[in-house]
C-alpha cells in the first residue's frame, strides 16, 4: 500500500529534499548483496552473460522521462566515467521542474531497477545501491561499462519487448 504524504520544505532545501527522497525510495536492502562496492565500481552483473537481457528488461521498465535523463548520462559516459550536476541534467533534458525534478525522476528509475530485479550492493556507508548511476552528494555519475550496456538496450532490437 502506498500512502500519499505531504511535507513542507524550505525553498532553499527543495533540491536536497528530492535527492534524499529519491535515495530513500530507491534504497531496498538486500541481505544477499555483496559488501562494500566502492563508488565508481562496475557492478558485477554487468560482466555476466545475462547482462544484455537484464539491461533490456530494465530499459523496458523505465519511464520516458527516466529514459531521457539516462540517455544524457549514457552519452556523457562514452569513454570515461561521466559526472553531471543535477542542473546540467535538467538543462540537457529541458526538464521543466529543473534540478530538483531530476532526483524525483531518478527515484522512479530506482523503482524500475527493483522491478527489473537488478542486484543491489552494500556501499562503504552501509547503505544499499544499484550502481546504474552513482551520487556523491553533488553529482551523478555513470561508468562507461554501464553506459555501453544501457546504450545497447535502448536501441531498437535491444529491448526485451522487441524480441
Protein Blocks (a to p, Z undefined) as FASTA:
>chain_A
ZZdddddddfklmmmmmmmmmmmmmmccdfkbcehiaehiacfklmpmklmmmmmmmmmm
pcfklmmmmmmmmmmmmmbccdddfklmmmmnopaklmmlmmmmmmmmmmmmmmnopacd
ddfkopaceklaccehlaccddfklmmmmmmmmpghiamklZZ
